Amino acid sequence: MTTTHDDLPHPVPPIAYLRYKENWFFIILDVSNSVYGMAHFNYEPGFDRARVSCNLMVRGEMFQYGNQIPFPAEFAMSPQIGDDKLKLKFVEAHTRFDMQLHSNDLELDMSFLKFAPTFNYEAYEAANPEKPSMQEIMNFATNQIFDNQQQALTISGTLKMKTGSAKGETINLKGLGYRDHSRSMRVDNMVLRHVWSFLYFPTTVFGAISLTGMFRPGSSMTSGYVYDSSGVRSLKEVEIVNHGEISAGVPATVEYKLNDVYGKSFTVIADIAKRMGYVPLVVEAGAASGYSYNIVENFCPVTLKETGEQGHALVEIGFNSIQPKK
């Protein structure tokens, strides 16, 4: 039926938010210098745009850089991504990545170096075929491409401060790093909530994720891996439980109950109430529907209960501005 309002602009349907993107996400965690942050490189060819950002908390002060540029004409196989101020160079595959940010606030020149092997999350799905996958929840089971890799790293470099209380100081960075590289058809604005974490101990590293979509609020997915002296392997059971709340949507502690594919159990407690730093992350432009997705990167201490070992972690908490009624 043709109507009197058919000539006018139409409401944007949910399918319009299905978007292919390729993402790189790098984490900086330097406890000794009290420097915490992330860099995000987000490429969306369907929207002819690339969005890059780097948010740092330096001794309690926030410094943010962000920019949007057209999708690069020469993108495939490029040895460098970013814009004229924030750049990431692929120096040696799975081994070294150099990053530079020269903004009005600071000059950052650093390297991310291999600590553990790269883990591809398809290994988790192969070990857990009976469970909902991230692909199913994030892109509505459309069977479109979905690839996600993560790796524990170390960091080194220099941070020269141009503004703030540390103005004029050069900080020699040395600490922990992490990277996430994904390419997929996905819609972050259609996620209800998630926890994305790397848990970093001197002898053990965990990656752990839980995610619930808005279209299937009763169906969540989990995934993860562990790396230690026995090598890198998929987890079989992942249960992530939030306890308490320090601010809207951000829990006081997060408990991870994990079993690897061989049946070994691990329990990790992340104490977000004692976080050393935190920065925001904006993953994509707001949806026309008015939905917005809120993400906080929390840098906090963690404890491995089975051994008492202490470590540090990045616990990313995400939640949609529209929550279902309880």
N, C-alpha and C positions, 0 to 999 in steps of 0.2 A: 504494500500500500504506500502510495506517495502522500506525504503530509505537507501541511503548510510550513513546517519547520525543517523540511528536508534539504532546503537550499542552504541552511545555516551551518556553521561549523558544528561538528558532532562531538559528543564526549569521547575521550580517548579510551578505547577498550584495553583490558589488561594485557592482551597479546602484544600490544605496542611496546610493552616494557620488556619483552624478550630481547635481550641484547647480547651479542657476542663481544667478548672483551678478552684482552690478554693483560695480565697483571704481574708486576714484580713488587715484592714487599720485603724491605730490609729493616732489621731491628738492631738498635744500638743499646748496649747495656754495660755501662762502665761504673761499677759501684764505687771504686776508689776515688774517682773524680766527680761523682754525683752527676753524671751525664746520662740521660735516658732519652730515647726517641725512636722515630721510624721515618722511613722514606717510602713513598708509594708512587709507582709508575703505572698508570691505567690507560690502556689504549682501546678505543671503541671505533672501529672503522665505519660501522653503520651510521654513526653520528658525526663522522669526520672530525674527531677530536681526540686529543690526548690530554689527560689531566695528571699533573705531577705535583707532589708536595713533600715537604720534609718538616716535621714538627719535633722540636727538641726541648727538653727541660734541663736546664743547666743550673745546678745548685738552687733548685726551686723556682727559677724564672723560666717562663715560657717564651720560645722563639718559634715563629711559624713562617713558612714560605709555601706559596702555592701559585700555580699558573695553569692556564688552559691554552693549548695551541692546536692548530689543525693537525689531523692525522698525517704522519710523514709520508711523502711520496716514496721514499726509499726506506721501507720498514723491514721487509723480510731479510733475515740474515745480517742485519746491521750489527756491528760490533759495539755500538753505543746507543743508549736511549736517554731521554730527558730533554731539557731545553737548554738555553744559553747559560743558565745559572746553576741548575741542578742536573748533573750528568752521572751516568752509571756506565762503566766500561767493563765488558766481558773479557778479562785478560787470559784466564786459563779455565777451561770448562770444569765445573764442579769443584774448583780449587781456589780461584782468586777472582775477586770483583773489586774494582776501584771506584770510589764514589767521591764526587766533588760538589760542594755547594758554596758559591760565592754570592752572598746576598748583602743587603744593607746592614744586617745585624752581625754577620759572622762569615768566616772563611773556614770551611771544613774540607780537609783532604785526608782521605782514609782508605784503608783496604779491609775487605772481608776475606778471611782465609779459612780453608777447610779445617774443620774439627772432626766431623763425622761424615759418613757417606750420604749421598742424596737418597731420600726415600720417596718413591712414587706411590701415591695412595691407591693406585690400581692394585697393588699387592694386598692392601687391606680388603678390598672388595673381592679379590680372588679367594682370600682366606675366609670370607664371610658372605658367601653368595645368598644366604637366606635372609640377610638384613637389608633394610632400605639403604640406598646409597645417597651420597650427596647429590649426584647427578639427578636422581629421581625427585628429590625434594627441591633442589635449586632451579631446575629447568623443566619441572612438571612432567617428567618422564617422557620427554620428546625424543630421547635417544640421540640428541645432538652431542657434539664433541665436548668432552669434559676431561681435562688432564690437570693434575695437581702434584707438584713436587715440593719437598721441603728439605732443609739442610741446616744442621748446627754449625756455626762458624765461630771464629775469634775475630777481634777487631784490633787495629792499630792505626795510628795517624795523628794528626794535629787539628786542634780546634782553636782558631784565633777569634777572640771576641772583639767586636767593634762597638757594641752598645751593652747596656746593662751594668750590673754591679761588678762584673768581671772584665769590663772594658779595658782593652790594652793587654790582656793576659793571653798567653798561648798555653793551651792545655794539651798535654801529651796523652792521647787516648790509648787505653789498653783494657780490654775486657771481653765480653761475650757478644756474639752476634747470631743472627738467624736470618734465613731467607725463605720466602714462599714464592713460587712461580706457578701461575695457573693460566689456563686458556679454556674458555667455555662459553656456552650460551647460558647466561644466568641473570637473575634479577634480584639484587640485594634488597630492594624496596619491598619485595614480596616475602621476605623472611620475617618471622615473628620474633625470634630470639636466637642467640647462639653464644657459645663459649669456644674460643680458639686459643690454644695455649702451646708454648714450648716451656718445658720444665727441665732446668739445666743443673745437674749435679756434677761434681768433679769426675765421677766414674760412670755416670749414667745420664742419658738424655731421653726425654719423652716428648712426643707430639701427641696432642689429644684434642678432639673436636666434638662438640655436640651442636645440633642445629634443628630448629623446628620451623617449618614453613607456615605461611598464613592460610594457604589453601587446604592444608591438611594439618590443622593444629593438634590433632591427636596422634600424629605420626611424626616421629623424630628420627634423625640418623645420628650415629656416632662413628668415630673412626680414630685410628691412632697407631703409633709404633713405638718401639723402644730400641735404644742403642746402648750397648755396654761391651764388656770384654768378650762376650759371646757373639758379637756382631749386631747387625741391624735386622730387625724382624717385625712382623706385623703383630698388633694386639688382636686378641680374640674377643675379649669382653671389655667394654668401656662404659663406665657409669660416672657421670659428672654431676655432683650435687652442690647447689648453692646454699649457704647458711647465712642468715642475718642480712643486713643491708647498711652500707655506710652513706649511700646517697641513692636517689631514684634510679632503680635498675641495676645498681652496682652492689654485689654481695660483699659481706665482710670477710668471708672465707669461702674457698671452693675446695671440695674434696673429690679426689680422683681415685676411683676403685678400678684397677686395671689388671687384666690377666693376659699374658702373651700366648702365642699359638701353642706353646708347650705346656701351658697350665701354670706357669710361675706367676705369683700374685705380687702386686705392688699397690701401695696406698700412699698418695701424695696429698699433703695439705698446703694450699696456697693461702697465705695470710695477706689478703688485700687491705685489711684494716691497718696494716703496718707497711703499706707500699712506700717505696722510696721516691717514686715519681710516677707521673701519668701524663699522657698526651691524647688529644682527640684525633679521630680519623674520619674523614668524609669519603666514602667509597664511590658514590656516584651522585649525579644531580638529582634534586628532589623530583618526585613523580608528580604528574599533573593532577593526580587524585588527591594530593595533599599529604600522602604518606611521607614520612621521613624515617631514616634509619640512623640510630644513635650508636656510636662506637667509642669506647674508652679503652686505651691501651694502658694496662696497669703493670708496673714493674715492682715485683714484690718478692719477699723471701718465701722459700718452700722447704718442707721437711718430708723426707722419705721415711715413713713410720717404721718399716721393717728393719731399717738399719740405724735410724736416728740421724742419717746424713743430712746436712744443711746445704741448700743451694739457692739459686735465684731463678726467676721466671718472668716471662711475659704472659699475662692473662688478659686476653682481649674479650671484653664483654660487649655484646651488641643486643639492641632491643628496638622494636618498632614503636613509633609514637602512638600507633593505634593498637591497643591491647584488648584481648577479648574479656568480656565481663566474667568475673569469678562466680 
